[in-house]
């Protein structure tokens, strides 16, 4: 696996491959890699000639400086995992390499970046769009792979690619889960042992809420989940909503054969976790 720290070096490497007609798959990450990330590498390798992974903790998508400071960083372990997964190239840039100036671009995604995560983390998706745009300009991938745990983020990236007129196909990959059902996340490593046990309630609550939504309606499902979370002193619900999976508009009543995704964000202790489940 080749490792690049400089944009010019990575671009030079990729230009040589593209001149030979090779397709480029790209997996952007913030590091602290786990099997979920590696599944994205595998998906890229299955459909692209060359796979590039970036590891970069992007400061512009954090609206909490403490959250940025505590975000797990383990570049040596990440490098080893990527080597074992036969990733072709790792891009490990510094903040100054990605953002040589302090200029901040403002994006317009309509309501998409103002609801759900956008409501509770204002400016977050603008920061995501800023760094993804930079990476897409640098890598110019044929396909870019994202985990569907970050469901709203995938929609933002799809909208960004359309605005950029990027030729990259955005590929959303299935959520990978721990044996107890908890969605794999770099933030899981920040949970204490007691919090980690408590976090395993999240997928069970989602599954039960899905059953209730289909049998008794969306309101009953929302009331159930809110009450169950309220029983746990270490848990706090930010949101739990049923949405159209295409544009994330809120759905209050199920219609026959309608596609619906349920999305939530929950604090377990001081760690904020997100998850989602498709109803049908």
JOFEN-V956429 format. One record per pair of residues at least 6 apart in sequence whose ideal C-beta (glycine too) atoms are under 7 Angstrom apart, sorted by sequence separation. I is the first residue (numbers start at 0). J is the second residue. If there is no record, write none. Layout:
BEGIN
i->I j->J
i->I j->J
END
This chain:
BEGIN
i->3 j->9
i->17 j->23
i->44 j->50
i->61 j->67
i->117 j->123
i->147 j->153
i->176 j->182
i->177 j->183
i->181 j->187
i->228 j->234
i->242 j->248
i->253 j->259
i->16 j->23
i->43 j->50
i->116 j->123
i->117 j->124
i->145 j->152
i->160 j->167
i->176 j->183
i->242 j->249
i->243 j->250
i->264 j->271
i->265 j->272
i->28 j->36
i->81 j->89
i->145 j->153
i->174 j->182
i->175 j->183
i->187 j->195
i->190 j->198
i->211 j->219
i->212 j->220
i->228 j->236
i->242 j->250
i->3 j->12
i->58 j->67
i->160 j->169
i->211 j->220
i->240 j->249
i->241 j->250
i->250 j->259
i->264 j->273
i->13 j->23
i->40 j->50
i->263 j->273
i->1 j->12
i->78 j->89
i->145 j->156
i->225 j->236
i->263 j->274
i->40 j->52
i->112 j->124
i->157 j->169
i->208 j->220
i->211 j->223
i->26 j->39
i->112 j->125
i->156 j->169
i->262 j->275
i->26 j->40
i->56 j->70
i->225 j->239
i->244 j->258
i->261 j->275
i->208 j->223
i->224 j->239
i->260 j->275
i->261 j->276
i->56 j->72
i->108 j->124
i->153 j->169
i->207 j->223
i->208 j->224
i->244 j->260
i->26 j->43
i->74 j->91
i->181 j->198
i->260 j->277
i->261 j->278
i->153 j->171
i->181 j->199
i->221 j->239
i->241 j->259
i->242 j->260
i->24 j->43
i->106 j->125
i->180 j->199
i->259 j->278
i->54 j->74
i->105 j->125
i->179 j->199
i->181 j->201
i->182 j->202
i->204 j->224
i->241 j->261
i->242 j->262
i->259 j->279
i->181 j->202
i->258 j->279
i->24 j->46
i->106 j->128
i->180 j->202
i->240 j->262
i->24 j->47
i->54 j->77
i->180 j->203
i->204 j->227
i->23 j->47
i->26 j->50
i->28 j->52
i->30 j->54
i->143 j->167
i->145 j->169
i->147 j->171
i->217 j->241
i->239 j->263
i->22 j->47
i->24 j->49
i->28 j->53
i->104 j->129
i->127 j->152
i->131 j->156
i->142 j->167
i->147 j->172
i->238 j->263
i->22 j->48
i->23 j->49
i->24 j->50
i->25 j->51
i->26 j->52
i->27 j->53
i->28 j->54
i->29 j->55
i->30 j->56
i->103 j->129
i->141 j->167
i->142 j->168
i->143 j->169
i->144 j->170
i->145 j->171
i->146 j->172
i->147 j->173
i->148 j->174
i->176 j->202
i->238 j->264
i->21 j->48
i->29 j->56
i->128 j->155
i->132 j->159
i->140 j->167
i->141 j->168
i->143 j->170
i->145 j->172
i->147 j->174
i->237 j->264
i->21 j->49
i->23 j->51
i->29 j->57
i->127 j->155
i->131 j->159
i->135 j->163
i->142 j->170
i->144 j->172
i->146 j->174
i->237 j->265
i->52 j->81
i->212 j->241
i->236 j->265
i->237 j->266
i->135 j->165
i->235 j->265
i->124 j->155
i->128 j->159
i->132 j->163
i->234 j->265
i->235 j->266
i->135 j->167
i->234 j->266
i->16 j->49
i->97 j->130
i->217 j->250
i->234 j->267
i->52 j->86
i->148 j->182
i->197 j->231
i->217 j->251
i->233 j->267
i->54 j->89
i->116 j->151
i->217 j->252
i->233 j->268
i->50 j->86
i->51 j->87
i->58 j->94
i->97 j->133
i->115 j->151
i->148 j->184
i->197 j->233
i->217 j->253
i->50 j->87
i->51 j->88
i->52 j->89
i->53 j->90
i->54 j->91
i->55 j->92
i->197 j->234
i->228 j->265
i->49 j->87
i->51 j->90
i->194 j->233
i->31 j->71
i->29 j->70
i->31 j->72
i->40 j->81
i->44 j->85
i->212 j->253
i->30 j->72
i->31 j->73
i->55 j->97
i->30 j->73
i->37 j->80
i->41 j->84
i->111 j->154
i->112 j->155
i->30 j->74
i->40 j->84
i->111 j->155
i->32 j->77
i->40 j->86
i->30 j->77
i->37 j->84
i->108 j->155
i->111 j->158
i->32 j->80
i->108 j->158
i->209 j->261
i->106 j->159
i->208 j->261
i->205 j->261
i->62 j->120
i->205 j->263
i->62 j->121
i->62 j->122
i->62 j->123
i->60 j->123
i->201 j->265
i->213 j->278
i->60 j->126
i->212 j->278
i->59 j->126
i->60 j->127
i->209 j->276
i->57 j->126
i->198 j->267
i->205 j->274
i->209 j->278
i->59 j->129
i->60 j->130
i->197 j->267
i->206 j->276
i->59 j->130
i->201 j->272
i->205 j->276
i->202 j->274
i->57 j->130
i->194 j->267
i->201 j->274
i->194 j->268
i->198 j->272
i->12 j->88
i->194 j->270
i->190 j->267
i->191 j->268
i->190 j->268
i->190 j->270
i->0 j->81
i->9 j->90
i->53 j->134
i->189 j->270
i->0 j->82
i->186 j->270
i->3 j->88
i->0 j->86
i->1 j->87
i->6 j->92
i->186 j->272
i->0 j->87
i->1 j->88
i->2 j->89
i->3 j->90
i->4 j->91
i->51 j->138
i->0 j->88
i->4 j->92
i->184 j->272
i->0 j->89
i->2 j->91
i->6 j->96
i->5 j->96
i->182 j->274
i->154 j->247
i->47 j->141
i->47 j->142
i->46 j->142
i->151 j->247
i->43 j->142
i->43 j->144
i->42 j->144
i->27 j->131
i->39 j->144
i->27 j->134
i->39 j->146
i->150 j->260
i->35 j->146
i->150 j->262
i->25 j->138
i->71 j->185
i->23 j->138
i->25 j->140
i->24 j->140
i->23 j->140
i->24 j->141
i->71 j->188
i->23 j->141
i->24 j->142
i->25 j->143
i->26 j->144
i->71 j->189
i->119 j->237
i->22 j->141
i->119 j->238
i->24 j->144
i->69 j->189
i->115 j->238
i->13 j->138
i->115 j->240
i->148 j->273
i->150 j->275
i->148 j->274
i->10 j->137
i->9 j->137
i->42 j->170
i->42 j->172
i->6 j->137
i->115 j->247
i->39 j->172
i->114 j->247
i->38 j->172
i->111 j->247
i->38 j->175
i->35 j->175
i->34 j->175
i->119 j->264
i->115 j->262
i->35 j->183
i->116 j->264
i->34 j->183
i->33 j->183
i->33 j->185
i->31 j->185
i->29 j->185
i->31 j->188
END
